[in-house]
Amino acid sequence: MSKRYLKLTSLSDALTLLKKRFSFIPKVVTIPVSDSIGKVTAHAIHAPLSFPLGHLSAMDGIAVKSSDTIEATEQRPVLLHNFQQVNTGNPVPSEYDAVIMIEDTEEDDAGILIRSPAYPWQHIRPVGEDIAQGEMVLPGGHVIRSGDIGAMASYGILEVDVLSLRIALIPTGSEIISLGTIPKPGQFIESNMLMVSAELRNCGVEITLFPVIPDDPETIAETISSAVSNHDLVIISAGSSKGTKDYTNSVIENLGEVFVHGIAIKPAKPVILGEISGKPIIGMPGYPVACHTILREIVIPILSWYGLCVSEHQKVTARLAGSLHSEIGIDEFVLVTIGKISDNWVALPLSRGSGVQMSLVRSNGYITIPSSVEGFEAGKDVPVTITTPISEAEKTILITGSHDPVIDYLSDELRDSGIFPASVHVGSMGGILALKRGDCHLAPMHLLMDDGDYNIAYLKKYLPGEELVLICVAEREQGIVSKNDLSFDDITTHRFVNRQKGSGTRILLDYMLKEKGLNPELIDGYHREMTTHLAVCLAILSGDAEMGMAVHSAAKAYNLSFVPVGTERYELVMKAESFESDFRIQKVISMIQSEKFRQLLDKLGGYRTHETGVIRKISYP
């Protein structure tokens, strides 16, 4: 029987224990100025010399004594004999105290004519105008920027003292393989430490990324000991749970001390905090989202304690587009996609699975559910931490409803227009309800009506009295997907995989079953549901099912056979007010109506484009 956690430490207590236990004093190293971008200055930097070193001309012209020009007027110009021609940046000889622009002089056989007097230090950059010798160039604790590097070079500073932090990253697991190796079933490409490394390098940390260590306690111990000897902090990926091959905890205990094993957060509960030879050791769970949580909630704060510069994310208040239930006593972090509808932020919760890395990719923020509450109900205003630039979040357009592979391609094309589409696949009915609640900008749908038309009757039923606009993406072919040219007639004799309730594909299937008088219970797999067409095809490709219903383009993407059962109208529906006023909506419409998009549909296959871009409106007198 596997061991259980004896005690969970709260996140705040875990951070307090860390801060009290270690001094977090960074080392100081001297590096060339040219290599210092993004580093943090260890102390104030002062100019070793003045800049400019001497008086310089600020203009092309002539250097003069200002006293020789006092009587010059437009009517009575002064002829100068004592002057020296200078260009911008030239030293001004010590006997002169002013420069007259070349445009304000006239050449004469006997000298130079001027028609207005010059004042002392006119158009002269004095010694130390930019900075005087001994003056501070940069304060301590400053993140060095490109402009700082240029300035330090100009002032004769060749090297700079910066804060140095060395962190060792050790991935473990016999099932983990290195990037570039093709995985077999049961194997996983090491990605956690690549993610951590990228984030930490961005904060100016010096990283040593070790090769993957197999699940062998002796090898793990040797690697950790080696890492501790010449690094300030060691982070270990995987092996922090209580499984039979999770050795991280016992190895750290044998080499030093584990003072926290298990933090009351979700994801990432089985995190380890330890100490070896006075150095902090962190054991991360192997799941990617859990690993990212520890990176954000524990590792990044540690960097700030060392004095490194870390990003601070902006917080906004957003209306939650779905209920979130959580366990009392656990701080839970939920990734979301956030977008602005009218003037209000809306947050769409993403999958809460620790291994679903696409949630990290699709998210642009996260919600914290405190340990003292059981969650948040849909529609509640909640604080959201935005993890992308807020300008990008403001350009995000929320697309919720029926899935079609073309939506992903449409999203990719729109990014060139400065729009950031975010799609959630909840089926056509889910999209209608999201639009009704004001939780999305666009709802893709393809709901067959009794009269053979699509969508409008459903919209009138579920959004009565609402002014709506529909734009046709395409008419697409739905059909039976398989490896062996199976057709709808084979549905009761072969293993089937279905789409989720509320999806247009599911409604079409049920309509056809009813037409043919077939009982759904006769279908092996009728109750097994997938949320996308591609997931249906993947289930067939992997042998989990023999047939399913999906669009032609999805079957083509996986090189599966496709037997059509019908053509349907796939449309995006939006509220009329958004259609008229939202520039993001107009960008989407322009792209759908473009020749480029029609060519894309033709390339993908399985789409009819004669209705592509056609707009229909639902309005009331």
Secondary structure as UniProt FT lines:
FT   HELIX           11..21
FT   STRAND          27..32
FT   HELIX           33..35
FT   TURN            37..38
FT   STRAND          40..41
FT   STRAND          45..46
FT   STRAND          56..57
FT   STRAND          61..64
FT   HELIX           66..69
FT   TURN            70..71
FT   STRAND          78..80
FT   STRAND          84..86
FT   TURN            88..89
FT   TURN            94..95
FT   STRAND          98..101
FT   HELIX           102..104
FT   STRAND          105..108
FT   TURN            109..110
FT   STRAND          111..114
FT   TURN            120..123
FT   STRAND          124..125
FT   TURN            127..128
FT   TURN            133..134
FT   STRAND          136..138
FT   TURN            140..141
FT   HELIX           146..154
FT   TURN            155..156
FT   STRAND          159..164
FT   STRAND          166..172
FT   TURN            174..175
FT   STRAND          176..177
FT   TURN            179..180
FT   TURN            185..186
FT   STRAND          188..189
FT   HELIX           192..202
FT   TURN            203..204
FT   STRAND          206..209
FT   HELIX           217..229
FT   STRAND          233..237
FT   TURN            244..245
FT   HELIX           248..255
FT   STRAND          257..261
FT   STRAND          265..266
FT   TURN            269..270
FT   STRAND          272..276
FT   TURN            277..278
FT   STRAND          279..284
FT   HELIX           288..294
FT   HELIX           295..299
FT   HELIX           300..305
FT   TURN            306..307
FT   STRAND          315..320
FT   STRAND          324..325
FT   TURN            328..329
FT   STRAND          331..341
FT   TURN            342..343
FT   STRAND          344..349
FT   TURN            354..355
FT   HELIX           357..362
FT   STRAND          365..369
FT   TURN            371..372
FT   STRAND          375..376
FT   TURN            378..379
FT   STRAND          381..386
FT   HELIX           390..394
FT   STRAND          396..401
FT   HELIX           405..414
FT   HELIX           415..417
FT   STRAND          420..425
FT   HELIX           427..437
FT   STRAND          442..445
FT   TURN            450..451
FT   HELIX           456..462
FT   TURN            464..465
FT   STRAND          468..482
FT   HELIX           488..490
FT   TURN            491..493
FT   STRAND          496..499
FT   TURN            501..502
FT   HELIX           504..516
FT   HELIX           520..522
FT   TURN            524..527
FT   STRAND          529..530
FT   HELIX           533..541
FT   TURN            542..543
FT   STRAND          547..551
FT   HELIX           552..557
FT   TURN            558..559
FT   STRAND          561..575
FT   HELIX           576..581
FT   HELIX           583..592
FT   HELIX           595..604
FT   STRAND          607..608
FT   TURN            610..613
FT   STRAND          615..618
//
